[in-house]
Amino acid sequence: MVIIVGLALLSLFEIICLLYFRQSRQVQANPNYAIIYLQHKYVNVKAVNFLEFINYS
């Protein structure tokens, strides 16, 4: 149950981020855009690994 809720929140977060980045075209011209994007991906990977760890334990 907790894992399902976690994955739902994670996908919701990803959708919100994608919509935010798509709406604000100025962000793509910003050199910090790549850093923000990489941080976002890194957070997702960490969260998924954490969820898998919970699942297997």
N, C-alpha and C positions, 0 to 999 in steps of 0.2 A: 504493500500500500504506500509506504513512504517513498519507495523507489519510483513508483508510477507518478506520484505528485512531484517528486524532484525532477524527473524527466520532462514532465509537462511544463513546469516553471522554467526549465532550461530552454526548451524550444520556444516558449513564449518570449523569453528574454532575447533569444536570437532573432525572432521575428520583429520585435520592437527595435532592436539595433539596426536590422536591415532596412526597415521602414524609415528610421531616423536618418541613416546615411544616404538613402535614396532621395529623401525630401530635401536635405541640405546639400546642394551641389558645391557649396563653398568649402565644405569640409574636405572634399577630394583635392582641391587646390592647395590645401594646407599640408605642409610637410609632416605635421603631427598625425595626419590621417592614418598613415602606414603603421605608426606606433600604436595608435588606439586600436586599429584592426588586429594587429598581432597580439596585443594584450587580451582582446576579446576572445580570440581563438585559443590562446593559452589558458584562459580561465575556463573555457568550455572543455578543453582536454583534461584539465585537472579535475573538474567536476565529474566528468564521465568516468575517469579513473577511480575517483572516490566512490561513485555509485557502484561500479563493478566490484570494488573492494568490499563494500557492504553486502553486495549480492552473494559473493563467494564465501564470506565469513559466516 
